[in-house]
Amino acid sequence: MVRVGLTTERLVRAGAELADEVGFDQVTVSALARRFDVKVASLYSHVRNSQDLKTRIALLALEELADRAATALAGRAGKDALAAFADVYRDYAREHPGRYAAAQLRLDPETAAASAGVRHARMTRAVLRGYDLTEPDQTHAVRLLGSVFHGYVSLETGGGFSHSAPDTQETWTRIVDALDALLRNWPTS
């Protein structure tokens, strides 16, 4: 019998908290069962297995990120939108490192198409509308932004910049400035 109060949503949220505490790779159904002081079998009526749990955490993280990005972008355009969008990813990764890692989980095509990842793509393209890019350059720019944001955040949260000056915030600001300049002066083929 399932313990009263356990729901799929509650388990996924607890799994997301666990990911932030111990790392997304360490999240398992067994670890979650220990957190709730229940037998592993009692969780299988809510999640199929650890992969299902991780997928649900990834979907939650994508949704949270999309909600934050939508709020940050409201009423903004150009460099202001670019900076707000970039800051959402960096701030989320710093506040929720396990969830941020979960948001990078490779989803099957059907799950990905139904996820908030689609909203992320639309918002990235909305930011780029301020730079008047056409296809295929817009797709190249989407990939560039994703690479820079994720690469910087991964290096920063991994401690890669903690041993040197200048401050990482100064570097982040300069990177956003450089991206803005690049997008305004996008090279033609």
C-alpha positions as CSV (number, residue, x, y, z in Angstrom):
1,M,0.0,0.0,0.0
2,V,1.3,3.5,-0.9
3,R,1.9,5.8,2.0
4,V,-0.7,8.5,2.2
5,G,0.6,11.8,0.9
6,L,3.0,10.4,-1.7
7,T,2.1,11.7,-5.2
8,T,4.1,11.8,-8.4
9,E,4.4,15.5,-8.2
10,R,5.6,15.4,-4.6
11,L,8.2,12.7,-5.5
12,V,9.4,14.6,-8.5
13,R,9.8,17.8,-6.5
14,A,11.7,15.9,-3.8
15,G,13.8,14.3,-6.5
16,A,14.6,17.8,-7.8
17,E,15.6,18.9,-4.3
18,L,17.8,15.8,-4.0
19,A,19.4,16.6,-7.3
20,D,20.3,20.1,-6.1
21,E,21.8,18.6,-2.9
22,V,23.8,15.6,-4.2
23,G,23.9,16.0,-7.9
24,F,21.5,14.8,-10.6
25,D,23.5,11.7,-11.4
26,Q,23.0,10.5,-7.8
27,V,19.2,10.6,-8.0
28,T,17.6,7.2,-7.9
29,V,14.3,5.7,-6.7
30,S,16.2,4.1,-3.9
31,A,17.6,7.4,-2.7
32,L,14.2,9.0,-2.9
33,A,12.6,6.1,-0.9
34,R,15.2,6.7,1.8
35,R,14.3,10.4,1.9
36,F,10.6,9.5,2.5
37,D,11.5,6.5,4.8
38,V,9.5,4.1,2.7
39,K,10.2,0.9,0.8
40,V,11.4,1.4,-2.8
41,A,8.4,-0.7,-4.0
42,S,6.0,1.9,-2.7
43,L,7.3,4.5,-5.1
44,Y,6.7,2.3,-8.2
45,S,3.0,3.2,-8.4
46,H,4.2,6.8,-9.0
47,V,7.3,6.4,-11.2
48,R,8.4,3.4,-13.3
49,N,12.1,3.5,-12.5
50,S,15.0,5.9,-11.9
51,Q,15.1,6.9,-15.6
52,D,11.4,7.9,-15.5
53,L,12.1,9.9,-12.3
54,K,15.0,11.6,-13.9
55,T,12.9,12.4,-17.0
56,R,10.2,13.9,-14.8
57,I,12.8,16.0,-13.0
58,A,14.2,17.2,-16.3
59,L,10.7,18.2,-17.4
60,L,10.1,20.1,-14.2
61,A,13.5,21.9,-14.6
62,L,12.6,22.9,-18.2
63,E,9.3,24.2,-17.1
64,E,10.8,26.2,-14.2
65,L,13.4,27.7,-16.5
66,A,10.9,28.5,-19.2
67,D,8.6,30.3,-16.7
68,R,11.6,32.3,-15.4
69,A,12.7,33.2,-18.9
70,A,9.2,34.3,-19.9
71,T,9.0,36.6,-16.9
72,A,12.5,38.0,-17.5
73,L,11.8,38.7,-21.2
74,A,8.5,40.4,-20.8
75,G,8.7,43.9,-22.3
76,R,12.4,43.6,-23.3
77,A,14.1,43.6,-26.6
78,G,17.6,43.7,-28.0
79,K,20.6,43.6,-25.6
80,D,18.3,44.0,-22.6
81,A,16.4,40.9,-23.6
82,L,19.7,39.0,-24.3
83,A,21.1,39.9,-20.9
84,A,17.9,39.0,-19.1
85,F,17.7,35.7,-20.9
86,A,21.3,34.8,-20.3
87,D,21.0,35.7,-16.6
88,V,18.0,33.4,-16.2
89,Y,20.2,30.4,-17.2
90,R,23.1,31.4,-15.1
91,D,21.1,32.2,-12.0
92,Y,19.0,29.0,-12.3
93,A,22.2,26.9,-12.6
94,R,23.7,28.6,-9.5
95,E,20.5,28.2,-7.4
96,H,19.6,24.7,-8.7
97,P,22.7,22.9,-9.9
98,G,21.0,19.5,-10.0
99,R,17.9,20.7,-11.8
100,Y,20.1,22.6,-14.3
101,A,21.9,19.4,-15.0
102,A,18.5,17.7,-15.4
103,A,17.5,20.2,-17.9
104,Q,20.3,19.0,-20.1
105,L,19.0,15.4,-20.1
106,R,18.5,14.0,-23.6
107,L,14.8,13.3,-24.0
108,D,13.2,11.1,-26.6
109,P,11.7,13.1,-29.5
110,E,8.1,12.7,-28.4
111,T,8.8,13.8,-24.8
112,A,11.0,16.7,-26.0
113,A,8.3,17.9,-28.4
114,A,5.8,18.0,-25.6
115,S,8.2,19.7,-23.1
116,A,8.9,23.3,-22.2
117,G,12.0,22.9,-24.3
118,V,9.9,24.1,-27.2
119,R,9.1,27.3,-25.2
120,H,12.9,27.8,-24.7
121,A,13.5,27.6,-28.4
122,R,10.7,30.0,-29.2
123,M,12.0,32.5,-26.5
124,T,15.6,32.2,-27.9
125,R,14.2,33.1,-31.4
126,A,12.2,35.9,-29.9
127,V,15.4,37.4,-28.4
128,L,17.1,37.0,-31.8
129,R,14.3,38.9,-33.6
130,G,15.8,42.0,-32.1
131,Y,18.9,41.3,-34.2
132,D,17.1,40.9,-37.5
133,L,18.7,37.5,-38.4
134,T,17.1,35.3,-41.0
135,E,17.5,31.6,-41.6
136,P,19.9,29.7,-41.5
137,D,21.7,32.4,-39.5
138,Q,19.1,32.5,-36.8
139,T,19.5,28.7,-36.2
140,H,23.3,29.2,-36.0
141,A,22.8,32.0,-33.5
142,V,20.5,29.9,-31.4
143,R,23.2,27.2,-31.2
144,L,25.8,29.8,-30.4
145,L,23.8,31.2,-27.5
146,G,23.1,27.8,-26.1
147,S,26.8,26.8,-26.4
148,V,28.0,30.0,-24.7
149,F,25.5,30.0,-21.9
150,H,25.8,26.3,-21.1
151,G,29.6,26.3,-21.5
152,Y,30.2,29.3,-19.3
153,V,27.7,28.1,-16.6
154,S,29.2,24.6,-16.6
155,L,32.8,25.9,-16.2
156,E,31.7,28.4,-13.5
157,T,29.7,26.0,-11.4
158,G,32.4,23.4,-11.8
159,G,34.9,25.8,-10.2
160,G,36.8,26.5,-13.3
161,F,37.0,30.2,-12.8
162,S,37.3,30.3,-9.0
163,H,41.1,30.6,-8.9
164,S,41.6,33.7,-11.0
165,A,40.7,37.3,-11.4
166,P,38.7,39.2,-12.7
167,D,35.4,38.4,-11.0
168,T,33.1,36.0,-12.9
169,Q,30.3,38.6,-13.0
170,E,32.6,41.0,-14.9
171,T,33.4,38.3,-17.4
172,W,29.7,37.3,-17.7
173,T,28.8,41.0,-18.5
174,R,31.6,41.2,-21.1
175,I,30.5,38.0,-22.7
176,V,26.9,39.3,-23.0
177,D,28.3,42.5,-24.4
178,A,30.4,40.5,-26.9
179,L,27.4,38.4,-27.9
180,D,25.3,41.5,-28.5
181,A,28.0,43.0,-30.7
182,L,28.3,39.8,-32.6
183,L,24.6,39.5,-33.1
184,R,24.3,43.1,-34.3
185,N,27.2,42.5,-36.8
186,W,26.5,38.9,-37.8
187,P,28.9,37.8,-40.5
188,T,27.4,37.2,-43.9
189,S,28.3,34.0,-45.7
